[in-house]
Amino acid sequence: MVLLLEDDVFKGSHEKRAVLHIYDGKVLWEKNFADGVSVLRQHEGEIDWILLDMFFPLERGGKIYPKCGIKFLAEMERSGYGNIPVIVCSTVQMQLFDYKNVLDCICYSREIDLEEELRKIWKEQGKR
């Protein structure tokens, strides 16, 4: 199972399609921090990896929180989920070396071949 954390409908649809082309399991798509943490706890042991945006709301109907992705990574670590692999996919270039579970960071644009980017990261990690 993949947890997709993304509030933008267009970008999230693109990400979900790309994930489903390289991954045979289910994709759970959440659009805010609170629901993402809830799903993480509810599906403990079932989530194989996470595709994480960096800028999304803390709660349903909330405003975008610029550090939400960092907050989510910190919460994963604090709650004992720091072993779940994460691929960051943000419109802003990121380097998150402080988090050992972050496999890589994709700088998203509508023009990139997201499926190919995900395959490359997965191949580099020896996952597929």
N, CA and C of each residue as an Amber inpcrd file, in Angstrom:
protein
   384
   0.8410000  -1.1740000   0.0000000   0.0000000   0.0000000   0.0000000
   0.8920000   1.2450000   0.0000000   0.4920000   2.2430000  -0.7810000
   1.2130000   3.5150000  -0.8450000   0.3220000   4.6000000  -0.2670000
   0.9050000   5.4340000   0.5670000   0.2140000   6.6110000   1.0740000
   0.6940000   7.8040000   0.2590000  -0.2430000   8.4580000  -0.4150000
   0.0220000   9.6600000  -1.1870000  -0.5070000  10.8430000  -0.3990000
   0.3690000  11.7840000  -0.0630000  -0.0390000  13.0000000   0.6410000
   0.1250000  14.1840000  -0.3010000  -0.9930000  14.6780000  -0.8070000
  -0.9900000  15.7440000  -1.7960000  -2.3450000  16.4350000  -1.7910000
  -2.3570000  17.7630000  -1.6880000  -3.6270000  18.4900000  -1.6540000
  -4.0890000  18.9770000  -3.0250000  -3.1870000  19.0910000  -3.9950000
  -3.5450000  19.5790000  -5.3250000  -4.1410000  18.4370000  -6.1500000
  -5.3630000  18.6210000  -6.6480000  -6.0770000  17.5510000  -7.3510000
  -5.3690000  17.1550000  -8.6510000  -4.9230000  18.1320000  -9.4380000
  -4.2410000  17.8030000 -10.6920000  -2.9470000  17.0380000 -10.4180000
  -2.1130000  17.5890000  -9.5510000  -0.8270000  16.9500000  -9.2410000
  -1.0440000  15.5850000  -8.6090000  -1.9900000  15.4930000  -7.6910000
  -2.2770000  14.2180000  -7.0410000  -2.7560000  13.1570000  -8.0200000
  -3.5810000  13.5500000  -8.9890000  -4.0490000  12.6060000 -10.0130000
  -2.8790000  12.1080000 -10.8550000  -1.9880000  13.0270000 -11.2160000
  -0.7920000  12.6710000 -11.9830000   0.0780000  11.6980000 -11.1700000
   0.2790000  12.0090000  -9.8990000   1.0980000  11.1560000  -9.0330000
   0.4680000   9.7730000  -8.8630000  -0.8310000   9.7420000  -8.6360000
  -1.5040000   8.4580000  -8.4290000  -1.3900000   7.5760000  -9.6760000
  -1.6110000   8.1520000 -10.8640000  -1.4680000   7.3840000 -12.1100000
  -0.0500000   6.8300000 -12.2450000   0.9420000   7.6680000 -11.9700000
   2.3370000   7.2340000 -12.0860000   2.6410000   6.0990000 -11.1050000
   2.1720000   6.2320000  -9.8700000   2.3990000   5.1840000  -8.8650000
   1.7610000   3.8750000  -9.3160000   0.5350000   3.9450000  -9.8030000
  -0.1680000   2.7190000 -10.2100000   0.4810000   2.0420000 -11.4230000
   1.2850000   2.7740000 -12.1980000   2.0100000   2.1640000 -13.3150000
   3.2360000   1.3930000 -12.8530000   3.7590000   1.7160000 -11.6830000
   4.9730000   1.0180000 -11.2130000   4.7310000   0.1550000  -9.9810000
   3.5450000   0.2330000  -9.4080000   3.2530000  -0.4340000  -8.1340000
   1.9270000  -1.1720000  -8.2520000   1.9190000  -2.4230000  -7.7940000
   0.7340000  -3.2720000  -7.9370000  -0.2940000  -3.1280000  -6.8200000
   0.0440000  -2.4300000  -5.7720000  -0.8460000  -2.3450000  -4.6170000
  -1.8260000  -1.1870000  -4.6780000  -2.4420000  -0.9520000  -3.5490000
  -3.4530000   0.0960000  -3.3900000  -2.7750000   1.4300000  -3.0600000
  -3.3840000   2.5310000  -3.5220000  -2.8990000   3.8750000  -3.1980000
  -3.9530000   4.5820000  -2.3550000  -3.5550000   5.0180000  -1.1740000
  -4.4280000   5.8050000  -0.3080000  -4.0120000   7.2540000  -0.4460000
  -4.9400000   8.1040000  -0.8780000  -4.6220000   9.5030000  -1.1530000
  -5.2580000  10.3800000  -0.0890000  -4.4190000  11.0710000   0.6620000
  -4.8830000  12.0160000   1.6810000  -4.4020000  13.4120000   1.3320000
  -5.1660000  14.4070000   1.7600000  -4.8970000  15.7800000   1.3390000
  -4.4860000  16.7170000   2.4680000  -4.2950000  16.1830000   3.6970000
  -3.8680000  17.0330000   4.8040000  -3.1020000  16.2170000   5.8380000
  -2.3890000  16.9170000   6.6900000  -1.5400000  16.2990000   7.6980000
  -2.3270000  15.3730000   8.6330000  -3.4180000  15.8600000   9.1980000
  -4.1810000  15.0850000  10.1850000  -4.6750000  13.7670000   9.6040000
  -5.2370000  13.8020000   8.3970000  -5.7290000  12.5700000   7.7760000
  -4.5720000  11.6520000   7.3960000  -3.4490000  12.2300000   6.9720000
  -2.2690000  11.4180000   6.6530000  -1.7560000  10.6590000   7.8610000
  -1.6640000  11.3360000   8.9940000  -1.2080000  10.6800000  10.2310000
  -2.2060000   9.6080000  10.6560000  -3.4850000   9.9080000  10.5250000
  -4.5300000   8.9420000  10.8780000  -4.4140000   7.6680000  10.0330000
  -4.2320000   7.8360000   8.7240000  -4.0860000   6.6760000   7.8350000
  -2.8160000   5.8980000   8.1670000  -1.7530000   6.6060000   8.4620000
  -0.4980000   5.9600000   8.8290000  -0.6980000   5.0430000  10.0340000
  -1.4110000   5.5200000  11.0260000  -1.6740000   4.7250000  12.2330000
  -2.6840000   3.6140000  11.9680000  -3.7090000   3.9180000  11.2050000
  -4.7780000   2.9600000  10.9100000  -4.2510000   1.7770000  10.0870000
  -3.2800000   2.0240000   9.2380000  -2.7490000   0.9790000   8.3600000
  -1.3120000   0.6030000   8.7370000  -1.0440000   0.6180000  10.0210000
   0.2910000   0.2820000  10.5200000   0.7270000  -1.0870000   9.9960000
   1.9220000  -1.1410000   9.4490000   2.4620000  -2.3850000   8.9170000
   2.0160000  -2.6940000   7.4920000   1.0950000  -1.9220000   6.9420000
   0.5850000  -2.1700000   5.5910000   1.1460000  -1.2050000   4.5550000
   1.6770000  -0.0800000   4.9820000   2.1580000   0.9380000   4.0460000
   3.5930000   0.6210000   3.6410000   3.7780000   0.3990000   2.3380000
   5.0920000   0.0480000   1.7980000   5.9690000   1.2750000   1.5870000
   5.3540000   2.3700000   1.1650000   6.0970000   3.6130000   0.9680000
   5.1340000   4.7800000   0.8690000   5.6990000   5.9810000   0.9310000
   4.9030000   7.2090000   0.9450000   5.4270000   8.1520000  -0.1340000
   4.5000000   8.7480000  -0.8730000   4.8260000   9.8190000  -1.8150000
   4.3210000  11.1050000  -1.1720000   5.2450000  11.9940000  -0.8310000
   4.9480000  13.1200000   0.0550000   5.1880000  14.4710000  -0.5930000
   4.1520000  15.2920000  -0.5920000   4.2900000  16.6970000  -0.9650000
   4.8930000  17.4260000   0.2390000   5.3370000  18.6440000   0.0480000
   5.9000000  19.4210000   1.1540000   4.9680000  20.5070000   1.6500000
   4.0190000  20.9450000   0.8230000   3.1520000  22.0600000   1.1700000
   1.6900000  21.6170000   1.0680000   1.0590000  21.3980000   2.2090000
  -0.3480000  21.0070000   2.2520000  -0.9320000  21.4180000   3.5990000
  -2.2580000  21.4070000   3.7480000  -2.8820000  21.8690000   4.9950000
  -2.6480000  20.9120000   6.1710000  -2.7300000  21.4680000   7.3610000
  -2.6430000  20.6540000   8.5740000  -3.9250000  19.8530000   8.8030000
  -5.0570000  20.4250000   8.3870000  -6.3440000  19.7600000   8.5870000
  -7.2730000  20.0680000   7.4260000  -8.3580000  19.3260000   7.3200000
  -9.3420000  19.5430000   6.2540000  -9.8400000  20.9770000   6.2560000
  -9.8400000  21.5670000   5.0850000 -10.3310000  22.9380000   4.9520000
  -9.3520000  24.0000000   5.4100000  -8.1870000  23.5830000   5.8720000
  -7.2000000  24.5440000   6.3590000  -6.3770000  25.1410000   5.2400000
  -5.6270000  26.1540000   5.5950000  -4.7270000  26.8000000   4.6450000
  -3.4660000  25.9490000   4.5060000  -2.8110000  26.1020000   3.3740000
  -1.5690000  25.3690000   3.1460000  -0.5300000  25.8130000   4.1660000
   0.1050000  24.8340000   4.7780000   1.1450000  25.0720000   5.7730000
   2.4860000  24.7610000   5.1120000   3.3620000  25.7580000   4.9600000
   4.5940000  25.5810000   4.1910000   5.5490000  24.5010000   4.7020000
   5.4660000  24.1560000   5.9570000   6.3920000  23.1600000   6.5060000
   5.6920000  21.8460000   6.8460000   4.5610000  21.5990000   6.2130000
   3.7620000  20.4290000   6.5570000   4.4900000  19.1050000   6.2570000
   5.1910000  19.0470000   5.1310000   5.9350000  17.8300000   4.7900000
   7.0140000  17.5270000   5.8080000   7.7340000  18.5570000   6.2370000
   8.7660000  18.3950000   7.2680000   8.1180000  17.9500000   8.5730000
   6.9880000  18.5490000   8.9050000   6.2540000  18.1710000  10.1150000
   5.8200000  16.7090000  10.0370000   5.3810000  16.2640000   8.8550000
   4.9630000  14.8730000   8.6870000   6.1500000  13.9230000   8.8540000
   7.2950000  14.2580000   8.2590000   8.4920000  13.4210000   8.4230000
   8.9080000  13.3340000   9.8900000   8.8570000  14.4580000  10.5930000
   9.2060000  14.4740000  12.0190000   8.2170000  13.6270000  12.8220000
   6.9380000  13.7050000  12.4900000   5.9200000  12.9080000  13.1780000
   6.1270000  11.4190000  12.9140000   6.4990000  11.0830000  11.6830000
   6.7950000   9.6720000  11.3710000   7.9130000   9.1580000  12.2660000
   8.9750000   9.9270000  12.3630000  10.1240000   9.5450000  13.1680000
   9.7440000   9.4420000  14.6490000   9.0300000  10.4410000  15.1410000
   8.6240000  10.4820000  16.5480000   7.7020000   9.3130000  16.9210000
   6.8580000   8.9160000  15.9750000   5.8590000   7.8780000  16.2490000
   6.3210000   6.4620000  15.8980000   7.5700000   6.3250000  15.4690000
   8.0900000   4.9950000  15.1830000   7.8330000   4.5000000  13.7660000
   7.4920000   5.4080000  12.8520000   7.2630000   5.0260000  11.4530000
   8.4120000   5.4660000  10.5500000   9.5290000   5.7870000  11.1410000
  10.6770000   6.2920000  10.3930000  11.3460000   5.2790000   9.5000000
  10.8730000   4.0430000   9.5170000  11.4380000   3.0130000   8.6400000
  10.6810000   2.8960000   7.3150000   9.5700000   3.6010000   7.1630000
   8.8000000   3.5530000   5.9160000   9.4800000   4.4680000   4.8980000
   9.8410000   3.9340000   3.7240000  10.4850000   4.7630000   2.7000000
   9.5740000   5.8830000   2.2110000  10.1780000   7.0420000   1.9590000
   9.4530000   8.2260000   1.4950000  10.1330000   8.7690000   0.2530000
   9.3200000   9.0930000  -0.7460000   9.7910000   9.8540000  -1.8970000
   9.0690000  11.1910000  -1.8370000   9.8300000  12.2560000  -1.7880000
   9.2540000  13.5940000  -1.7510000   9.0210000  14.0540000  -3.1830000
   7.8600000  14.6140000  -3.4270000   7.5190000  15.1450000  -4.7480000
   6.9210000  16.5270000  -4.5320000   7.7340000  17.5500000  -4.7610000
   7.3380000  18.9190000  -4.4740000   7.6660000  19.8250000  -5.6590000
   6.9490000  20.9170000  -5.7860000   7.2310000  21.8740000  -6.8500000
   8.4780000  22.7000000  -6.5470000   9.0110000  22.5290000  -5.3640000
  10.2240000  23.2260000  -4.9460000  11.3270000  22.1800000  -4.7630000
  12.5150000  22.4580000  -5.2670000  13.6400000  21.5380000  -5.1190000
  13.9630000  21.3380000  -3.6400000  14.0650000  20.1040000  -3.2220000
  14.3230000  19.7710000  -1.8170000  15.5330000  18.8510000  -1.7040000
  16.2280000  18.9550000  -0.5830000  17.2530000  17.9990000  -0.2030000
  17.0450000  17.7620000   1.2820000  16.6760000  16.5480000   1.6190000
  16.3090000  16.2420000   3.0050000  17.2180000  15.1500000   3.5610000
  18.4820000  15.4550000   3.6700000  19.4630000  14.4800000   4.1210000
  19.3040000  14.1010000   5.5910000  18.5890000  14.9170000   6.3640000
  18.4290000  14.6460000   7.7880000  17.4680000  13.4870000   8.0740000
  16.7380000  13.0580000   7.0660000  15.7440000  11.9880000   7.2460000
  16.2060000  10.7480000   6.4940000  16.5940000   9.7140000   7.2480000
  17.1710000   8.5140000   6.6390000  16.1720000   7.7400000   5.7900000
  14.8720000   7.9410000   5.9940000  13.8770000   7.2010000   5.2250000
  13.4820000   7.8980000   3.9220000  14.0010000   9.1030000   3.6610000
  13.7160000   9.8010000   2.4030000  14.6550000   9.2460000   1.3350000
  14.0710000   8.5340000   0.3730000  14.8640000   7.9200000  -0.6860000
  15.3920000   8.9470000  -1.6690000  14.5410000   9.9230000  -2.0090000
  14.9430000  10.9510000  -2.9580000  13.8680000  12.0330000  -2.9960000
  14.1900000  13.1340000  -3.6630000  13.2610000  14.2520000  -3.8170000
  13.1090000  14.5610000  -5.3000000  11.8750000  14.5770000  -5.7620000
  11.5640000  14.9150000  -7.1480000  11.0620000  16.3500000  -7.1730000
  11.6390000  17.1660000  -8.0670000  11.1420000  18.5180000  -8.2690000
  10.0490000  18.4210000  -9.3350000   8.8110000  18.5300000  -8.9160000
   7.6610000  18.2800000  -9.7710000   7.3530000  19.4320000 -10.7170000
   7.0340000  19.0700000 -11.9440000   6.4110000  19.9810000 -12.9050000
   5.4880000  19.1200000 -13.7570000   4.5520000  19.7420000 -14.4130000
   3.5920000  18.9930000 -15.2420000   4.2720000  18.3020000 -16.4170000
   5.4480000  18.7680000 -16.7980000   6.1380000  18.2430000 -17.9720000
   7.0160000  17.0290000 -17.6890000   7.3300000  16.7490000 -16.4300000
   8.2420000  15.6320000 -16.1520000   7.5420000  14.2970000 -16.3770000
   8.3540000  13.2890000 -16.6640000   7.8530000  11.9210000 -16.7600000
   7.9450000  11.3380000 -15.3510000   6.8940000  11.5510000 -14.5880000
   6.8980000  11.1630000 -13.1770000   7.0590000   9.6620000 -13.0000000
   6.4250000   8.8960000 -13.8510000   6.5580000   7.4370000 -13.7850000
   8.0260000   7.0300000 -13.9260000   8.7160000   7.6310000 -14.8950000
  10.1290000   7.3150000 -15.1010000  10.9750000   7.7510000 -13.9010000
  10.6810000   8.9170000 -13.3400000  11.4070000   9.3840000 -12.1570000
  11.2430000   8.4040000 -10.9920000  10.0150000   7.9440000 -10.7730000
   9.7610000   6.9930000  -9.6880000  10.4600000   5.6650000  -9.9540000
  10.4120000   5.1840000 -11.1940000  11.1120000   3.9300000 -11.5460000
  12.6080000   4.0460000 -11.2670000  13.1880000   5.1790000 -11.6500000
  14.6260000   5.3900000 -11.4630000  14.9850000   5.3430000  -9.9760000
  14.2140000   6.0190000  -9.1640000  14.4680000   6.0180000  -7.7120000
  14.3360000   4.6120000  -7.1620000  13.2910000   3.9130000  -7.5670000
  13.0510000   2.5580000  -7.0770000  14.1820000   1.6350000  -7.4940000
  14.6400000   1.7680000  -8.7530000  15.7330000   0.9360000  -9.2420000
  17.0200000   1.2020000  -8.4550000  17.3070000   2.4840000  -8.2150000
  18.5010000   2.8560000  -7.4490000  18.4690000   2.2790000  -6.0360000
  17.2790000   2.1290000  -5.5020000  17.1330000   1.5940000  -4.1430000
  17.0740000   0.0750000  -4.1360000  17.0980000  -0.5350000  -5.3180000
  17.0430000  -1.9930000  -5.4090000  15.6700000  -2.5520000  -5.0790000
  14.6300000  -1.7240000  -5.2400000  13.2820000  -2.1590000  -4.8720000
  12.6190000  -2.9580000  -5.9850000  12.9250000  -2.6370000  -7.2490000
  12.2890000  -3.3490000  -8.3640000  13.2460000  -3.5040000  -9.5000000
